[in-house]
Amino acid sequence: MKKSIFLVFAVILTASISSFSQGFDKGVSNVNLGLNLGWGVGIQGSYDVGITEQISVGAGASFNTGYWGYNSFAVGGRGAYHFGAHFNDWFNFDDSKSDPYVGAVLGFRGISGNGTRVLSNGVYFGGMVGYRYGFSDKFGVYAEAGSPYSSIGVTFKL
């Protein structure tokens, strides 16, 4: 399984070599699809759109098959502050390919044990620190570290 995931990422990454037209901007929409890490392993998907030159809002969902027979599902809203332009100003950082951001999530999460018994559910609040890197105008990779989950995967500009 690990070899298959690595092979898919390697093929996609080597297929695209031109740069993002811009790391982040108002009106830009991004879709992230990735592998979740935390409470086990799972899948994650999210969508966000820039409402200003530095702020995005969106939604996300994830499902994890956890350790010790636990499963979790989460769905919620998210907001982020994209600070690549500040790095460009301060450190002569090339923000045309890069999109570093920090954000918050608010949503609903359910955790079950052995597939049937509900152990916990309710509203959750979390945070994230993320980074996107673009290989073409429409395709890149991303990584997010945060709570309740961290993830890594591919990102698409719409």
C-alpha positions in Angstrom: 0.0 0.0 0.0 2.8 2.4 0.9 4.6 1.7 -2.4 1.4 2.4 -4.3 0.8 5.7 -2.6 4.4 6.7 -3.2 4.2 5.7 -6.8 1.0 7.7 -7.5 2.6 10.8 -5.9 5.8 10.4 -7.8 4.1 10.1 -11.1 1.9 13.1 -10.5 4.8 15.2 -9.2 7.1 14.5 -12.1 4.3 15.1 -14.7 4.0 18.8 -13.8 7.0 21.2 -13.6 5.7 24.7 -14.3 5.0 27.1 -11.5 1.7 28.2 -9.8 0.5 31.4 -11.4 0.1 32.7 -7.9 0.3 31.1 -4.4 -2.9 32.6 -3.1 -5.2 35.5 -3.9 -8.8 36.7 -3.6 -11.2 34.5 -5.5 -8.8 31.6 -5.8 -10.5 28.2 -5.0 -8.5 25.2 -3.8 -9.5 21.6 -3.3 -7.2 19.4 -1.1 -7.4 15.6 -1.1 -5.1 13.7 1.2 -4.1 11.1 3.7 -5.1 11.8 7.3 -2.8 11.1 10.2 -3.9 11.2 13.8 -6.4 8.9 15.6 -5.2 6.4 13.0 -5.1 6.7 9.2 -7.8 8.0 7.0 -8.8 10.3 4.1 -9.4 14.0 4.1 -11.0 16.5 1.7 -11.3 20.2 1.9 -12.3 23.2 -0.2 -11.5 26.8 0.4 -11.9 30.1 -1.4 -10.1 33.4 -1.0 -12.4 36.2 0.3 -9.6 38.7 0.5 -5.9 38.7 -0.6 -4.9 36.9 2.7 -8.1 35.3 4.1 -9.9 32.1 2.9 -13.0 30.3 4.2 -14.2 26.8 3.3 -15.3 23.4 4.5 -13.7 20.0 5.0 -14.5 16.4 5.9 -12.5 13.4 7.0 -12.8 9.7 8.0 -10.3 7.8 10.0 -9.9 4.1 10.8 -8.2 4.3 14.1 -6.1 2.3 16.4 -7.7 -0.2 18.8 -10.9 -0.4 16.6 -11.9 3.2 16.8 -13.3 5.1 13.8 -13.9 8.8 13.5 -15.7 11.1 11.1 -15.5 14.9 11.1 -17.1 17.6 9.0 -16.8 21.4 9.5 -15.9 24.8 8.4 -12.5 26.3 8.2 -10.8 29.7 7.9 -7.2 30.6 7.2 -4.8 33.5 7.0 -2.3 33.1 4.1 1.0 34.9 4.9 3.2 34.1 1.8 3.1 37.8 0.7 4.6 38.8 4.1 7.5 36.3 3.6 8.1 37.9 0.2 8.3 41.3 1.7 10.5 40.4 4.7 12.8 37.7 3.2 12.5 38.1 -0.6 10.5 34.8 -0.5 9.0 33.6 -3.9 5.3 33.4 -3.0 4.3 32.5 -6.6 4.6 28.8 -6.0 4.2 28.7 -2.2 1.2 29.3 0.1 1.9 29.1 3.8 -1.1 29.5 6.1 -2.5 29.2 9.6 -6.1 28.6 10.4 -8.9 27.4 12.6 -11.6 24.8 12.1 -15.0 24.4 13.8 -17.2 21.4 13.2 -18.8 18.1 14.3 -16.9 14.9 15.1 -18.2 11.4 15.9 -16.0 8.6 17.3 -17.2 5.0 17.4 -15.6 1.8 18.7 -15.8 -1.6 17.0 -17.8 0.0 14.2 -21.1 0.2 16.1 -20.9 1.7 19.6 -20.8 5.5 19.7 -18.1 6.6 22.1 -18.2 10.3 21.6 -19.7 12.9 19.3 -20.1 16.6 19.4 -18.7 20.0 18.3 -15.0 20.4 18.0 -12.6 23.3 17.6 -9.2 22.9 16.2 -6.3 24.7 14.5 -3.9 24.1 11.7 -0.6 25.2 10.1 -0.4 24.4 6.4 1.7 24.8 3.3 0.9 24.4 -0.4 3.4 24.1 -3.1 2.4 24.4 -6.8 3.9 22.5 -9.6 1.6 23.9 -12.3 -1.2 26.4 -12.6 -3.7 23.9 -11.4 -1.8 21.2 -9.4 0.4 21.0 -6.3 0.9 19.3 -3.0 0.0 20.3 0.5 0.7 19.4 4.2 -1.3 20.5 7.2 -0.4 19.9 10.9 -3.0 20.5 13.4 -5.9 19.3 15.6 -7.9 17.2 15.4 -6.0 15.7 12.4 -2.9 16.3 10.3 -2.8 15.5 6.6 -0.7 15.4 3.5 -1.8 15.1 -0.1 -2.5 16.9 -3.4 -4.2 20.2 -4.1 -6.0 21.5 -7.1 -6.9 25.1 -8.1 -10.3 25.5 -9.7 
